[in-house]
Structures are given as structure tokens and as C-alpha cells.
Amino acid sequence: MQKTILLSAAMTLLTIGASAAGNNGKTSFKGKMEGLGDSLIVLSFNNNRTQPIDTVAVKDGQFDFTISVSQPQDIYICTPGTLRRKERKGFMAVAVPGESAVINGDLSKNYYFSGSKFYQQYDAIDRANEAAMRPIMMLQDSLTARMKNGEPESKIMEEYDKKEPALLKTANNQMLDFIAKNTNSEGVAAYIPRLSNLEMMKKAAGMLSDEVKNGRMKPYYQHAIDDAQRRADEAAAQQKKQGAGVEAPNFTLNDLNGKPLSLASLKGKYVLLDFWGTWCIWCVRGIPKMKEYYNKYKGKYEILSIDCNETQDKWKAGVKKYELPWLNVYCPNNATVLEDYGITGFPTKILIGPDGKIVKTFIGEDPAFYEFLDEQFK
């Protein structure tokens, strides 16, 4: 199993939860992994939150432990330093009641499952996925090396965007072929949440034999499908609010002097709505570049920064500290602006045209945003 993707996903979920694992079954784990210290922390995943359930001694890279679970669920096994975010050494596994897993490998490279029949089946599809994804990983490694050697990031990303879709389509077809040949595998059912997109997950579930489809793995994979469907529905709803050509909802918020400022008053100009907060590290990191481009195209567009999710005092102090030279307004908690624009991440930058319609939306501090401004205003 390639560690990088799963470890990155797990790191985003290291928020300690409060739900407890059940006691209706036990799963044993043992193995030997290169790169371990003298202990491991075992965390259970419940509703996208984690709870430490065990501390395991490690000797010469070897570990052996048993946990209680009431139904199949994800667990994350990591070093104490990973939990403190001082390193990134850990791996994910599916804990299934009554099963035993053997995990061997190298944390910096690959690790593999063996043990009871379930984990042999799981390892089989995991290795199939590794083989299918290898051309994409090789492309990523090649482009990363070229970027480190000085090639422009924009050129590298353009090449990646051109080549990756075909490679991913081939990889997905290979995975579907494997699943079609292993429809009675519980390991395949357990792997559904790892597949690349909602369509793939639904297709895989539909291929399963009735026995596996409706067996003990159903709550596990169905939860992942339902969660992916919810995110897809939210993204579709967000697109309806942020997509190009959408009429930008008007709003009126108070500026630094407590005077109301409406978006409608700026109609006839290009206006960049910048949803931010002083608590948002990426918002703050992006300020110097925002200033650079504000001066670069001064007079061609206006910036209206909308401070969110903090007190007015912190907002005013932040505007003063970072010396923001553009228009600034404050969004109170009872305002509907965030909902009206479908804002779910910060920073979000939305360029509105002189006609009052959305030109383009960028979520996060994305270099592509500044390339877009160059294309728009040069």
C-alpha cells in the first residue's frame, strides 16, 4: 500500500473524538515496519473523528496488539510524534471483527497486508490499485523533479492537467476490471471508500455479489458512498452560487467607520470579493501577493475584503496590522452573505464583472488566481 495518500488523509482527521468502540469482536494486528520508534498509538475513526484506543510497544520495528470493534471501521496507527505533528509516520487499516492482520513493509515506501482471508483479499485489491496508479505516480515524480530543477510551476501544472485525465481513466478501468473478476471478495467491498470518485464507488458496489453487497461490509462502504454523495451535492449547490455567469447577490455590510457599504454601489467595476479572517493563516500569507497585484492593476479592479468569523476588534486590528489598502467590511454572524455565496473555505476570492455577474471563483491561496488576473487585466 502506498502510504502517502492515506497518511495525508488521516492527518487532516486527527481531532480527538468522544465516541467509544464496541466490544462485540476483536481484531488482531501484528507485523514489522521499518521506520518505527519504540511505540505506536492506535486511533479509531468514528464519524470523521478519532479517539486513541491503545498504546502499543514496538521492539525492533515489530508490534502485536488486539483491539475490540463492534463492526468494520478504519483505524489509524501512528507514532506519538505524528500525533504531535512533529513527523508523518503512520498507516491506515480496516479493523474487522474476528479477523487477524499481518502488516509488513517500510513506512517511507510501501506496506502490505496478509493474515486471515479478509486481509489477503484486501491486499490483493490494494496491490491492483498500486499497479494501476503507478503511471500517475511516475508522472508526478517526474514533474516534481523537473520543477525542483527550475521549470516554471505553471508549465508543469499545465502538462499534468493535460496528461493526468487519460492516465486516471486507464487506472479506473483497470480497477473495475479487477473488481468484476472478484465480486465475491469482502476485501473489494472494504476498498470501495479508497476508490477515486463517487461514480467509481457506486459502480464497484453494484458489481458485488449479493452475499458481499448485503453482508457485514455494507455499513462500512455505504457510509463512504453516502458521505461522498453528500459532498457532491454540496459542491453542485456551491457551483450554482459561485459559477461563472451567476448574478452576484447584493449585500450591505459596515466598513471600518461603521458606515454601510453595498456591493451594488460598486456596479460598473470589476470587484474582487475576498472572504477572509485574521485567524486564517493562508489568508494572511496571501496578503503580500494581493497587495502586489492590487498595485499592479490599480484602477482596473477593486478589492472588497469581507472579514468573517471573528470579532470586530480583531478585524480592525488585522486591517491596521497588515495595512490593507482596499475596501474592507465586516460580516457579522447573523448576516447571510456566506450562505448566499456558498462559502465553505477560506480564503475564497470571487471576481465579479462590471455587469454584476461572477467571472470566476478561487478557493484557497491558489497561484492560478494571480495567473488569471494577468490574463484578465493585461
Secondary structure, 3 states (H helix, E strand, C coil): CEHHHHHHHHHCCCCECCCCCCCCCEEEEEEEEECCCCEEEEEEEECCEEEEEEEEECECCEEEEEEECCCCEEEEEECHHHHCCCCCCEEEEEECCCCEEEEEEECCCEEEEEECHHHHHHHHHHHHHHHHHHHHHHHHHHHHHHHHCCCCHHHHHHHHHHHHHHHHHHHHHHHHHHHHCCCCCHHHHHHHHHCCCHHHHHHHHHHCCHHHHCCCCHHHHHHHHHHHHHHHHHHHHHHHHHCCCCECCCCEEEECCCCEEEHHHHCCCCEEEEEECCCCHHHHHCHHHHHHHHHHCECCEEEEEEECCCCHHHHHHHHHHHCCCCEEEECCCCCCHHHHCCCCCCCEEEEECCCCEEEEEEECCCHHHHHHHHHHHC
